[in-house]
Amino acid sequence: MASNTFSKNPDVLKKATAAAHTPEALKKRSENRAVNRLVKNEIFNNLRESLLKQTGDKTYYSDFINKFLTDAKQHPAGGCGKLLASAIFSPELLNNLDEASEKEMAKNLDFLRYRIIKECFRQQRDVIIDTERARKITIMCSRRAGKTYTARSLINYVAVNPDSPIFYYNLTFNNAVEQMFDIVVQEAENIGLGIKRKSKIDGIINFVNNSVVNFRGNKDNSEADKSRGFKARCVIIDEAGHQRNMEYLINDVIQPMLADYTDSVLVLQGTPPRAPHTYFERAVKSSEYAHYSWTMMENPNIPNPEELIKSICVSKGLTIDSPLIQREYLGKIAYDTEAQVFRGYKTFTAERTGAFINIPKNFIPDAIYIGNDYGWAAYNGIVGIACNTKLKQAYIYYEHKFNRASVSDVVNSNRVAVDEGRKLIMRSPANDIGNVKIYGDTSDNSTIYEMSQTYGLPAFKAYKYDKATAIEQLAEEMRTGRLLIPAAGACADECDQTLYKRDSEDHIIAEIDDDVFHPDIMMALLYASRAMFVDYGYDTGGTASSL
C-alpha cells in the first residue's frame, strides 16, 4: 500500500526523482557499476581458468562435454539426452534448415529453368516466361515458326516445378505422341530433369520430382472425357484452329482440371484456321487471353525463309497473296472460301421461337422433311424443311443442334419438329399431314426404331448412297435460293465452316475435310433433302426405307 501511495503522490514522486539525479547519486551509481564489472570479470576469469585447466591431456571443459554427449547417446530418454534434443531440435534451428533447403532447391530449379530458356529464341522465351503471369495464352503462327518446340520447352519448364501435372492435346493420340514425346524426353535429359518412367504406349512421362506429362487426342467427346477427374497445372492444345468440339473440350473438361492451381495456364496454339467461326479464332480475338504471333521469319533456325516461301509459291503455282500462303506461311487469317462446300448459300431473316423459325406466312408447303444426324459422342443435328414440291421452293423451319443428348432428348426434339411441321402443312386444308416424315441417320437404327415403334413418330431410315453427288445438288439448291436457310443460325454457321479437302498441290478434292470441321446439322439437312429430291424427280434423290 505504501508504494502505491508513494507512486500516486506527485510531490513525493517529484522529490524522489530529483534526489536520484543529484551529482552525488549519479557518482555513486557509476562507482557501483564499475565494481560490478570488475567482480563479473573476475568470476569469468576464474571460471575460464578452471574449465580450461589441463589435467593430463584433457581439460575439465572438454571432458565434461564428452561425458555429456556419451550419456546422451547411451540414454536418449535421460536428462542429458532430453536436454541435447531440445537444443538440436529447436524451432529456430529447424526453420533455418528448412529455409536453407528451400533456397538450395529454388536455386537448382532456377538453374534448370535457365537451361531451358537459354536455348529458346526471343518469341519462345516471351511465351514461356509469360505463363508465370497469364492464365490463358494463344499462339497463332505460321508453319515452321517453332510452335512445336515452344510447347516442348514449356512442358519441361512447368515440369521443373515438383508435383506438376501437364496435359498436351493434339488432333489424335498418335499425333500427340509422335510430335511431342521424344523431343520432351530429349530436352529433359539434356537439362538434367530426371525421368522416372516413360511410355509411348500409355502416352505418359513421369518425372523424379512427381511432375507428369499426359499426351492426349481429341477426335471426339468420348476421347475428351478420358481427361475428366484429373488435375492440371498446364494444358496445351496444339492445332487449335483445327480441333473438333473445342467448346466441349475446354468448357466441360479442361476448365475444371485447371481449378486446383492458382498458377495454372491454358495455351492454345496453331496456324490460322481455314474456316471461320472457330473457337481458336474467337480466343485469339478475346481479351481473356494473352496473344502471341510470329512467323518463320522470326525463327533463327530457318535459313532464308523468304526464299523458301518463294519456292513454295512456284511449286504450287500460287502467288504470295494466295490464302494458303497468307495463312500457312505468313500466319495471317485468310479463309479458304474457294473450298467451301456450300459456298454462296442464300438466307432469309425471321423471328425464332427456340429451334422453330417463322417462315413467311404466305408460303404454303405441301411436304415436310425432317433430317436427323446422331453424334452421341459429339453433336446431334435435327433440321426441318418446309417445301412446296410443285414450286420446288423450300425453307428451313426448324434447326436444333445439341451436344451429348439422350434418346429422349432426340425424341422430344423430333416431336416438336413434327408438331410444328404439321401446323405449317395445314396452312392449306387440302394438304395431307401424312407428308410430314423423319429421316434418321442409319448409324443408329435403334433410335429410329424407338421413335417409330415406341413413340409413334413417322420415322424412316435415310438414303445415304452417292453422298458426294447429293451434296453437290444440295449446295446448288442453296446457292440458287431454291432452299433458303435462316440467317445466323446453326445451318449457316456450318455452311461457313464445312470445307472440301485439298491435296498436296492445293487442289480441291470433292470430299468433306472432317479434320477441319465435321458438319452435323448439315448432314441432317442432307438426309432430309434426299427425300425432297425424290419428290422433285431428281436423280440425286434416294428413297428412304422403313424399319
C-alpha positions in Angstrom: 0.0 0.0 0.0 2.9 2.4 0.8 4.4 2.0 -2.6 1.0 2.7 -4.3 0.5 5.7 -2.1 4.0 6.9 -3.0 3.5 6.5 -6.7 0.3 8.4 -6.6 1.7 11.3 -4.6 3.1 13.8 -7.2 5.0 15.8 -4.7 6.8 12.8 -3.1 7.5 11.4 -6.6 8.9 14.6 -7.8 11.3 15.0 -4.8 12.5 11.3 -5.1 13.2 11.7 -8.8 15.2 14.9 -8.1 17.3 13.2 -5.3 18.1 10.2 -7.6 19.7 12.6 -10.2 21.9 14.7 -7.9 25.6 14.7 -8.7 26.3 12.6 -5.6 23.7 9.9 -6.6 25.0 9.7 -10.2 28.6 9.4 -9.0 27.6 6.6 -6.5 25.7 4.7 -9.3 28.8 4.9 -11.6 31.1 3.5 -8.9 28.7 0.6 -8.3 28.6 -0.3 -12.0 32.4 -0.3 -12.2 32.7 -2.6 -9.2 30.1 -4.9 -10.6 32.0 -5.2 -13.9 35.2 -5.9 -12.0 33.6 -8.6 -10.0 31.9 -10.2 -13.1 35.2 -10.2 -15.0 37.0 -11.8 -12.1 34.3 -14.5 -11.8 34.5 -15.2 -15.6 38.3 -15.4 -15.4 38.3 -17.9 -12.6 35.6 -20.0 -14.3 37.5 -20.0 -17.6 40.8 -21.0 -15.9 39.0 -23.8 -14.1 37.2 -25.1 -17.2 40.3 -24.9 -19.4 42.9 -26.1 -16.9 44.8 -29.1 -18.2 44.6 -32.3 -16.3 46.8 -34.6 -18.2 45.9 -34.3 -21.9 42.3 -33.1 -21.1 40.6 -30.0 -19.8 37.6 -30.1 -17.5 35.5 -28.4 -20.2 36.3 -31.0 -22.9 36.0 -33.9 -20.6 32.6 -32.7 -19.4 31.3 -32.3 -23.0 32.5 -35.8 -23.9 30.9 -37.3 -20.9 27.7 -35.4 -21.5 27.5 -36.5 -25.2 28.3 -40.1 -24.3 25.5 -40.2 -21.7 23.1 -38.6 -24.1 23.9 -41.2 -26.8 23.6 -44.1 -24.4 20.4 -42.8 -22.7 18.5 -40.6 -25.2 15.5 -40.6 -22.8 17.6 -39.4 -19.9 18.3 -35.9 -18.7 21.4 -35.3 -20.9 19.5 -36.8 -24.0 16.5 -34.7 -23.5 18.5 -31.5 -22.9 20.5 -32.2 -26.1 17.4 -33.0 -28.1 15.7 -29.8 -27.0 18.8 -27.8 -28.2 19.2 -29.6 -31.5 15.5 -29.7 -32.5 14.7 -26.1 -31.6 12.1 -24.4 -33.9 14.7 -21.8 -34.8 17.2 -24.5 -36.0 14.6 -26.4 -38.0 13.3 -23.2 -39.6 16.9 -22.3 -40.6 17.4 -25.8 -42.0 14.1 -25.6 -44.0 15.0 -22.1 -45.2 18.4 -23.3 -46.4 16.9 -26.3 -48.1 14.3 -24.3 -49.8 16.9 -21.8 -51.0 19.0 -24.6 -52.4 16.1 -26.2 -54.1 15.0 -22.9 -55.6 18.5 -22.3 -56.8 18.5 -25.7 -58.5 15.1 -25.3 -60.1 16.0 -21.8 -61.4 19.1 -23.3 -62.9 17.0 -25.9 -64.8 14.7 -23.3 -66.0 17.6 -21.2 -67.1 19.0 -24.1 -69.1 15.6 -24.4 -70.9 15.2 -20.7 -71.6 18.7 -20.1 -72.9 18.0 -22.5 -75.8 14.9 -20.6 -76.9 14.7 -17.6 -79.2 13.0 -14.4 -78.1 9.4 -15.1 -79.0 9.6 -18.6 -77.4 11.1 -17.1 -74.2 8.4 -14.4 -74.1 5.6 -17.0 -74.2 7.2 -19.3 -71.6 8.0 -16.5 -69.1 4.5 -15.1 -69.5 3.0 -18.3 -68.2 4.1 -17.1 -64.8 1.6 -14.2 -65.2 -1.0 -15.0 -67.8 -3.6 -17.8 -67.1 -4.7 -18.1 -70.8 -2.5 -17.7 -73.8 -2.9 -18.1 -77.6 -0.1 -18.7 -80.1 -1.1 -18.2 -83.7 1.9 -18.6 -86.0 2.8 -19.7 -89.5 4.3 -23.1 -90.3 8.0 -23.6 -89.3 7.7 -20.8 -86.7 8.8 -23.1 -83.9 5.5 -23.7 -82.2 6.2 -27.4 -81.5 9.5 -26.6 -79.8 7.8 -23.8 -77.8 5.3 -26.3 -76.5 8.2 -28.8 -75.7 10.1 -26.3 -73.7 7.0 -25.0 -71.9 6.2 -28.6 -70.9 9.6 -29.1 -69.3 9.6 -25.5 -67.8 6.4 -26.3 -65.9 7.6 -29.8 -65.1 10.6 -28.4 -63.3 8.1 -27.4 -60.5 7.6 -30.5 -58.4 4.2 -32.2 -58.5 3.0 -30.5 -61.7 0.5 -32.4 -63.9 0.7 -31.3 -67.5 -1.6 -32.3 -70.5 -0.7 -31.9 -74.1 -3.5 -32.4 -76.7 -3.2 -32.9 -80.4 -5.8 -33.9 -83.0 -5.3 -37.5 -82.2 -3.4 -39.5 -79.5 -1.0 -40.8 -82.2 -0.3 -37.2 -83.4 0.4 -36.1 -79.8 2.9 -38.8 -79.1 4.6 -38.7 -82.5 5.1 -34.9 -82.5 6.0 -34.3 -78.9 7.0 -37.3 -76.8 10.6 -37.8 -78.0 11.6 -34.1 -78.0 10.2 -33.6 -74.5 12.3 -36.6 -73.2 15.4 -35.4 -75.1 15.3 -31.9 -73.7 14.5 -33.2 -70.2 17.6 -35.5 -70.3 19.8 -32.7 -71.7 19.0 -30.3 -68.9 19.1 -32.9 -66.1 15.4 -33.1 -65.3 15.2 -36.7 -64.0 12.7 -39.1 -65.6 11.3 -41.9 -63.5 9.1 -43.6 -66.1 8.2 -43.0 -69.7 5.7 -44.9 -72.0 4.7 -44.1 -75.6 2.0 -46.7 -75.5 0.4 -45.1 -72.4 1.3 -41.5 -73.6 2.9 -40.6 -70.2 6.2 -39.3 -68.8 6.7 -39.4 -65.0 9.5 -37.3 -63.6 11.5 -38.0 -60.5 10.0 -34.8 -58.8 6.5 -36.3 -59.3 5.6 -34.0 -62.2 3.9 -35.8 -65.1 3.1 -35.2 -68.7 0.0 -36.8 -70.3 -0.4 -36.9 -74.1 -4.0 -36.9 -75.4 -6.1 -36.8 -78.5 -9.4 -35.0 -79.2 -11.0 -36.8 -82.1 -14.4 -36.8 -80.3 -16.1 -36.1 -77.0 -15.6 -39.6 -75.7 -11.8 -39.1 -76.1 -12.0 -35.8 -74.4 -13.9 -37.4 -71.5 -10.8 -39.5 -70.7 -9.3 -36.4 -69.0 -12.3 -35.9 -66.6 -11.3 -36.0 -63.0 -7.7 -35.1 -63.5 -5.9 -32.0 -62.2 -3.6 -29.9 -64.4 -1.2 -27.1 -63.8 -0.6 -26.7 -67.6 -2.7 -27.6 -70.6 -1.5 -27.1 -74.1 -3.9 -27.7 -77.1 -2.0 -27.9 -80.3 -3.6 -27.5 -83.8 -6.2 -25.4 -82.0 -7.6 -24.0 -85.2 -8.4 -27.5 -86.5 -9.7 -29.2 -83.3 -13.2 -30.6 -83.1 -15.6 -29.7 -80.3 -13.3 -27.2 -78.7 -16.2 -25.7 -76.6 -16.8 -29.0 -75.0 -13.2 -29.9 -74.5 -12.3 -26.6 -72.9 -15.6 -25.6 -71.1 -16.7 -29.0 -69.8 -13.4 -30.9 -69.4 -10.3 -28.7 -69.1 -11.6 -25.7 -67.1 -12.4 -27.9 -64.1 -9.0 -29.6 -64.4 -7.2 -26.2 -64.0 -9.2 -25.1 -61.0 -6.9 -26.7 -58.4 -3.9 -24.5 -59.1 -3.8 -20.7 -58.8 -0.9 -20.6 -61.3 -2.5 -22.9 -63.8 -2.3 -22.0 -67.5 -4.1 -22.9 -70.7 -2.3 -22.5 -74.0 -4.0 -22.7 -77.4 -1.6 -22.8 -80.4 -1.7 -23.5 -84.1 -1.7 -22.0 -87.6 -4.7 -19.7 -88.6 -7.8 -21.7 -89.3 -9.0 -22.5 -92.9 -12.6 -21.9 -91.9 -14.3 -19.0 -89.9 -16.1 -19.2 -86.6 -13.6 -21.5 -84.9 -13.1 -21.4 -81.1 -9.4 -20.7 -81.7 -10.1 -17.5 -83.7 -12.6 -16.3 -81.0 -9.9 -16.9 -78.4 -7.3 -15.0 -80.4 -9.6 -12.0 -80.5 -10.6 -12.3 -76.8 -9.3 -10.1 -74.1 -9.3 -13.2 -71.8 -6.1 -14.4 -73.5 -2.6 -13.1 -73.8 -1.7 -13.2 -77.5 1.5 -14.1 -79.3 2.0 -14.4 -83.1 5.1 -14.7 -85.2 6.2 -16.4 -88.4 9.1 -18.4 -89.7 10.8 -15.1 -90.5 11.5 -14.7 -86.8 12.7 -18.3 -86.3 16.5 -18.1 -86.4 16.7 -21.8 -87.1 15.1 -21.4 -90.6 17.7 -20.2 -93.1 16.4 -18.0 -95.9 12.7 -18.1 -95.1 11.8 -15.7 -97.9 13.4 -18.0 -100.5 11.6 -20.9 -99.0 8.2 -19.2 -99.4 9.0 -18.2 -103.0 9.9 -21.8 -103.9 6.6 -23.0 -102.3 4.7 -20.5 -104.4 6.4 -21.6 -107.6 5.9 -25.3 -106.9 2.2 -24.9 -106.2 1.6 -22.3 -108.9 0.4 -19.7 -106.3 1.1 -16.1 -105.6 2.1 -14.5 -102.3 -1.5 -13.3 -102.0 -2.9 -16.8 -102.1 -5.0 -17.6 -98.9 -2.9 -20.7 -98.5 0.4 -18.7 -98.4 -1.0 -16.0 -96.3 -2.4 -18.4 -93.8 0.1 -21.2 -93.6 3.4 -19.3 -94.2 2.7 -15.7 -93.2 0.5 -16.5 -90.2 -2.5 -14.4 -91.3 -6.1 -15.2 -91.0 -7.2 -16.0 -94.6 -10.2 -18.3 -95.0 -10.3 -20.9 -97.7 -13.6 -19.7 -99.2 -12.9 -21.4 -102.5 -13.1 -24.8 -100.8 -16.4 -24.1 -99.0 -18.8 -26.9 -99.8 -21.9 -24.7 -99.6 -20.4 -21.5 -100.9 -22.9 -18.8 -101.9 -25.8 -20.2 -99.9 -28.8 -17.9 -99.6 -30.6 -17.0 -96.3 -33.8 -15.4 -95.0 -34.3 -13.4 -91.8 -37.1 -14.4 -89.5 -38.1 -14.5 -85.8 -37.3 -17.6 -83.8 -39.0 -19.4 -81.0 -36.4 -21.8 -79.7 -35.5 -24.1 -82.6 -38.6 -23.1 -84.6 -38.2 -20.4 -87.3 -41.1 -18.4 -88.5 -41.1 -18.8 -92.3 -43.0 -16.4 -94.5 -46.8 -16.6 -93.8 -47.7 -16.6 -97.4 -45.6 -19.7 -98.1 -47.7 -22.9 -98.4 -45.7 -26.1 -98.0 -47.1 -29.4 -99.1 -44.3 -31.6 -97.7 -42.2 -31.6 -94.5 -38.8 -33.4 -94.4 -37.1 -33.7 -91.0 -33.5 -34.9 -91.1 -31.6 -36.4 -88.1 -27.8 -36.8 -87.7 -26.8 -38.6 -84.5 -23.5 -37.9 -82.7 -23.7 -39.4 -79.3 -20.0 -38.6 -78.7 -20.3 -35.2 -80.3 -23.3 -33.1 -81.6 -26.7 -34.2 -82.7 -28.4 -32.3 -85.5 -32.1 -32.1 -86.3 -33.4 -29.9 -89.2 -36.8 -29.5 -90.7 -37.5 -28.5 -94.4 -40.9 -27.0 -95.3 -41.2 -27.5 -99.1 -43.6 -26.7 -101.9 -42.8 -29.6 -104.3 -44.7 -28.1 -107.1 -42.8 -24.8 -107.0 -39.6 -26.5 -105.9 -39.1 -23.9 -103.2 -38.2 -24.7 -99.6 -37.4 -23.1 -96.3 -35.7 -24.4 -93.2 -38.3 -24.0 -90.5 -36.5 -26.0 -87.7 -32.9 -26.4 -86.7 -31.6 -27.8 -83.5 -28.0 -28.7 -82.7 -27.2 -30.1 -79.3 -24.5 -31.9 -77.5 -24.4 -35.3 -75.8 -28.1 -35.9 -75.8 -30.1 -38.9 -74.6 -32.6 -40.8 -76.8 -35.4 -39.0 -75.0 -33.8 -35.6 -75.9 -33.7 -36.7 -79.6 -37.3 -37.9 -79.5 -38.6 -34.7 -77.8 -36.8 -32.5 -80.4 -38.3 -34.6 -83.3 -41.7 -34.4 -81.7 -41.6 -30.6 -81.7 -40.4 -30.6 -85.3 -43.2 -32.9 -86.3 -45.9 -30.8 -84.5 -44.6 -27.5 -86.0 -44.4 -29.1 -89.4 -48.0 -30.3 -89.3 -49.1 -26.8 -88.4 -47.3 -25.5 -91.5 -48.6 -28.1 -93.8 -52.1 -27.4 -92.7 -51.9 -23.8 -94.0 -53.8 -25.5 -96.8 -56.6 -27.8 -95.8 -56.1 -29.8 -98.9 -52.7 -30.9 -97.7 -52.0 -34.3 -96.0 -50.3 -34.3 -92.6 -49.0 -37.7 -93.6 -46.5 -35.8 -95.7 -44.5 -35.0 -92.5 -41.7 -37.5 -92.2 -38.5 -38.0 -90.3 -35.3 -39.4 -92.0 -32.8 -40.7 -89.5 -29.1 -41.4 -89.7 -28.8 -45.2 -90.2 -25.7 -45.3 -88.0 -28.2 -45.7 -85.1 -31.2 -47.7 -86.3 -32.3 -48.2 -82.6 -33.2 -44.6 -82.2 -35.2 -44.6 -85.4 -37.0 -47.8 -84.3 -37.8 -46.3 -80.9 -39.2 -43.1 -82.4 -41.3 -45.2 -84.8 -42.5 -48.1 -82.6 -42.5 -46.6 -79.1 -43.5 -43.0 -79.7 -45.5 -43.4 -83.0 -43.4 -40.8 -84.9 -43.2 -41.1 -88.7 -39.5 -42.1 -88.7 -37.6 -43.8 -91.6 -34.1 -44.7 -92.4 -32.4 -42.1 -94.6 -31.0 -42.9 -98.0 -27.2 -42.4 -97.8 -25.7 -43.6 -101.1 -24.0 -41.4 -103.7 -23.3 -38.9 -101.0 -20.9 -36.7 -102.9 -23.3 -36.1 -105.8 -26.1 -35.4 -103.4 -24.0 -32.8 -101.5 -23.4 -31.0 -104.8 -27.1 -31.0 -105.5 -27.9 -29.6 -102.1 -25.2 -26.9 -102.5 -26.8 -25.9 -105.8 -30.3 -25.7 -104.2 -28.9 -23.4 -101.5 -26.8 -21.3 -103.9 -29.8 -20.6 -106.2 -32.1 -19.8 -103.3 -34.5 -22.6 -104.0 -33.6 -23.8 -100.5 -33.3 -20.9 -98.0 -31.7 -21.2 -94.6 -32.1 -18.9 -91.6 -29.5 -16.2 -91.3 -27.1 -16.5 -88.4 -28.3 -20.0 -87.5 -26.8 -23.4 -87.0 -27.0 -24.3 -90.7 -25.4 -21.0 -91.8 -22.6 -21.5 -89.3 -21.9 -25.0 -90.5 -22.1 -23.8 -94.2 -19.3 -21.3 -93.5 -17.1 -24.0 -91.8 -17.6 -27.0 -94.0 -14.7 -27.3 -96.5 -13.5 -29.7 -99.1 -10.2 -31.3 -98.7 -7.1 -30.2 -100.7 -4.3 -32.4 -102.0 -0.6 -31.7 -101.6 -0.6 -29.4 -104.6 -3.5 -27.4 -103.0 -6.1 -28.8 -105.5 -9.6 -29.2 -104.2 -10.9 -32.8 -103.7 -14.6 -33.4 -103.6 -14.6 -34.9 -100.1 -15.5 -33.1 -96.9 -12.5 -32.3 -94.8 -13.6 -33.6 -91.4 -10.2 -32.7 -89.9 -11.1 -29.0 -90.4 -14.7 -29.2 -89.4 -17.2 -32.1 -89.1 -20.7 -30.9 -90.1 -23.6 -32.3 -88.0 -26.8 -30.3 -88.8 -25.8 -30.1 -92.5 -25.7 -33.9 -92.6 -29.2 -33.9 -91.1 -30.2 -31.5 -93.9 -28.6 -33.8 -96.5 -30.7 -36.8 -95.3 -33.9 -34.7 -95.4 -33.0 -33.3 -98.9 -32.6 -36.8 -100.4 -36.3 -37.5 -99.9 -37.1 -34.0 -101.2 -35.1 -34.6 -104.3 -37.1 -37.8 -105.0 -40.3 -35.8 -104.9 -38.6 -33.3 -107.2 -37.8 -36.1 -109.7 -34.0 -35.5 -109.3 -31.6 -38.4 -110.0 -29.8 -37.3 -106.8 -32.7 -38.3 -104.7 -33.0 -41.5 -102.7 -35.9 -43.5 -101.4 -36.0 -43.9 -97.6 -36.8 -47.3 -96.1 -38.9 -48.3 -93.2 -37.8 -50.5 -90.4 
